[in-house]
């Protein structure tokens, strides 16, 4: 089965963008495409839920609203890297 010329052109353009951006490994490119598709779908679902909540006149908090909670910073157990043994 052959791809339609318009679709093939879009795919080639996307591959060119990945290559020029430094992603020469096809698996990394596929990973990036999967992530972009996931984020696009997540945004669409959030927008749908927001509109549904407005229609039902119920409150809705978007998953993209601030403030985001960030994970705690990692604490290094090594305080002096030159002297790894405690005094």
C-alpha positions as CSV (number, residue, x, y, z in Angstrom):
1,X,0.0,0.0,0.0
2,X,1.4,3.4,-1.0
3,X,1.0,6.6,1.0
4,X,-0.8,9.5,-0.4
5,X,1.7,12.1,-1.7
6,X,0.4,14.7,0.7
7,X,0.8,12.4,3.7
8,X,4.2,11.3,2.5
9,X,5.3,14.9,2.2
10,X,4.2,15.7,5.7
11,X,6.0,12.7,7.1
12,X,9.2,13.6,5.2
13,X,8.9,17.1,6.5
14,X,8.6,15.9,10.1
15,X,11.6,13.5,9.7
16,X,13.6,16.5,8.3
17,X,12.7,18.5,11.4
18,X,13.8,15.8,13.7
19,X,17.1,15.3,11.9
20,X,17.9,19.0,11.9
21,X,17.0,19.1,15.6
22,X,19.6,16.5,16.4
23,X,17.4,13.4,16.6
24,X,19.0,11.0,14.1
25,X,17.9,7.9,16.0
26,X,14.5,6.7,14.6
27,X,13.5,5.4,18.0
28,X,14.1,8.8,19.6
29,X,12.0,10.4,16.9
30,X,9.2,7.9,17.4
31,X,9.3,8.6,21.1
32,X,9.1,12.3,20.5
33,X,6.1,11.9,18.1
34,X,4.4,9.7,20.7
35,X,4.9,12.3,23.3
36,X,3.5,15.0,21.1
37,X,0.5,12.9,20.2
38,X,-0.1,12.2,23.9
39,X,0.1,15.8,24.9
40,X,-2.2,16.8,22.1
41,X,-4.8,14.2,23.1
42,X,-4.5,15.2,26.8
43,X,-5.1,18.9,25.9
44,X,-8.1,17.9,23.8
45,X,-9.6,15.8,26.6
46,X,-9.0,18.6,29.1
47,X,-10.8,21.1,26.9
48,X,-13.7,18.8,26.4
49,X,-14.1,18.2,30.1
50,X,-13.9,22.0,30.7
51,X,-16.7,22.6,28.2
52,X,-18.8,19.9,29.7
53,X,-18.4,21.3,33.2
54,X,-19.4,24.8,31.9
55,X,-22.5,23.3,30.3
56,X,-23.4,21.5,33.5
57,X,-22.5,24.7,35.5
58,X,-20.2,22.7,37.8
59,X,-16.6,23.8,38.8
60,X,-13.8,22.3,36.9
61,X,-10.0,22.7,37.4
62,X,-7.9,22.1,34.4
63,X,-4.9,19.9,34.7
64,X,-2.9,22.7,33.1
65,X,-3.9,25.3,35.7
66,X,-1.3,26.8,38.0
67,X,0.1,26.3,40.6
68,X,1.8,23.1,39.6
69,X,3.3,21.1,42.4
70,X,6.9,20.2,41.9
71,X,8.6,17.2,43.3
72,X,11.0,17.9,46.2
73,X,14.6,18.5,45.3
74,X,17.0,15.6,45.7
75,X,19.2,16.0,48.7
76,X,22.8,14.8,48.2
77,X,24.1,12.7,51.0
78,X,27.6,13.6,50.1
79,X,28.4,17.1,51.4
80,X,32.1,17.2,50.5
81,X,33.0,15.3,47.3
82,X,36.7,15.6,47.9
83,X,36.5,14.0,51.3
84,X,34.0,11.1,51.1
85,X,34.8,9.9,54.6
86,X,33.1,11.7,57.5
87,X,35.4,13.2,60.2
